[in-house]
Amino acid sequence: METTFRRYRLLSYVTGTTLLILMATLVLHSVDLGLWRHLSLFVRVIGIGHGVVLYPIYMIMCFNVVLKFRLNLALLGLMFFAGFVPGLAFYLEYRLRRRFYPEGLPRA
């Protein structure tokens, strides 16, 4: 079960980070359109990486955690939603880690 949670944790951080990067570039786009011409390729690569590669793998890890820890489907929906809301993946991972491992994750 620890391995499952570690995988979920890794994908949560990576997916959340790419989502924060996309949000930051969106803010930069609204501030300076000239900068957007320089960042458009970067945004496309990060956006495709997040939406096509990372998010589906993150959903599989969420489903795996829900099955292993026998959680309810409402939490699964919240975990899926965390892939769309910047920062929510970090908070949700923190809350789940504190719930399942109050003394901290054991060393691998």
C-alpha positions in Angstrom: 0.0 0.0 0.0 2.9 2.3 0.6 4.1 1.9 -3.0 0.7 2.8 -4.3 0.6 5.9 -2.2 4.1 6.9 -3.2 3.2 6.6 -6.8 0.1 8.7 -6.3 2.1 11.2 -4.4 4.7 11.5 -7.2 2.0 12.0 -9.9 0.2 14.4 -7.7 3.3 16.6 -7.4 4.1 16.4 -11.1 0.6 17.0 -12.3 0.1 19.8 -9.8 3.3 21.5 -10.8 2.5 21.4 -14.6 -0.9 22.9 -13.8 0.7 25.7 -11.8 3.1 26.4 -14.7 0.1 26.5 -17.1 -1.7 28.9 -14.8 1.4 31.2 -14.5 1.8 31.3 -18.2 -1.8 32.2 -18.6 -1.4 35.1 -16.2 1.7 36.2 -18.2 -0.3 35.9 -21.4 -2.9 38.3 -20.0 -0.3 40.8 -18.9 2.0 40.9 -21.9 1.0 39.6 -25.4 4.5 40.0 -26.8 5.8 37.6 -24.2 3.2 35.1 -25.4 4.9 34.7 -28.8 8.1 33.5 -27.0 6.2 31.2 -24.6 3.7 29.6 -26.9 5.7 26.5 -27.8 6.6 26.0 -24.1 2.9 26.3 -23.2 1.9 23.8 -25.9 4.4 21.2 -24.7 3.5 21.6 -21.1 -0.2 21.6 -21.9 0.0 18.5 -24.0 2.2 16.8 -21.4 -0.3 17.7 -18.6 -3.5 16.9 -20.5 -2.6 13.9 -22.6 0.2 12.2 -20.7 0.2 13.1 -17.0 -3.4 13.6 -16.2 -4.6 10.1 -17.4 -1.7 8.5 -15.5 -2.7 10.6 -12.4 -6.3 9.4 -12.8 -5.1 5.8 -12.8 -3.1 6.4 -9.7 -6.1 8.0 -8.0 -8.3 5.1 -8.8 -5.6 2.7 -7.6 -5.4 4.6 -4.2 -9.2 4.5 -3.8 -9.2 0.8 -4.4 -6.3 -0.1 -2.2 -7.4 2.1 0.8 -11.1 1.5 0.2 -12.1 5.1 0.0 -15.5 6.4 -1.2 -16.2 7.6 -4.7 -16.7 11.3 -3.6 -13.1 11.4 -2.7 -12.2 9.9 -6.1 -14.2 12.7 -7.8 -12.3 15.2 -5.7 -9.0 13.6 -6.6 -9.9 13.8 -10.3 -11.0 17.5 -9.9 -7.6 18.2 -8.3 -6.1 17.8 -11.8 -8.0 20.9 -13.0 -7.7 23.3 -10.0 -4.2 24.7 -9.4 -2.9 23.9 -6.0 -5.6 21.4 -5.0 -3.5 18.4 -5.8 -0.9 19.5 -3.3 -3.5 20.1 -0.6 -5.3 16.8 -1.2 -2.1 14.8 -1.2 -1.2 16.5 2.1 -4.5 15.6 3.7 -4.4 12.0 2.5 -0.8 11.6 3.8 -1.8 12.9 7.2 -4.9 10.6 7.2 -3.1 7.4 6.2 0.3 8.0 7.7 0.0 10.3 10.8 3.6 9.6 11.9 5.0 10.1 8.4 5.6 7.7 5.5 8.0 4.9 6.4 11.3 4.9 4.6 11.5 2.8 1.4 
